[in-house]
Amino acid sequence: MSKEVAKQVVQRAKQDSTFMDALLKDPETALKDYHLSASERQFFCKTDRQQLEGLSERCFEIVEQIKKKK
């Protein structure tokens, strides 16, 4: 379940400034041990600090709910 993993990445980035810096500087390396979907990985590769800090871990659940309604 990659959405659970994506939530873990968000939580870690918000709690661990060293990980946040690594994620922003070299996301592919920072995410190498995380099993994410292609779209989740792409999101983290294109995001910035402000987006990550403002992101709720629940956002991935909300996106899934929206997709299911379509």
TAWOBEL-V486917 format. One record per residue. SS is DSSP state (2 for helix, 1 for strand, 0 for the rest). PHI is phi as a letter, one per 20 degrees, with the letter a starting at -180 (* if undefined). Layout:
ss = {SS:SS}
phi = {PHI:PHI}
This chain:
ss = {0:2:2:2:2:2:2:2:2:2:2:2:2:2:2:0:2:2:2:2:2:2:2:2:2:0:2:2:2:2:0:0:0:0:0:0:0:2:2:2:2:2:2:2:2:2:0:0:2:2:2:2:2:2:0:0:0:0:2:2:2:2:2:2:2:2:2:2:2:0}
phi = {*:f:f:f:f:f:f:f:f:f:g:f:f:f:d:c:f:f:f:g:f:f:f:f:f:b:g:f:f:f:e:g:e:d:e:d:f:g:f:f:f:f:g:f:f:d:e:c:g:f:f:f:f:e:e:e:f:f:g:f:f:f:f:f:f:f:f:f:f:f}
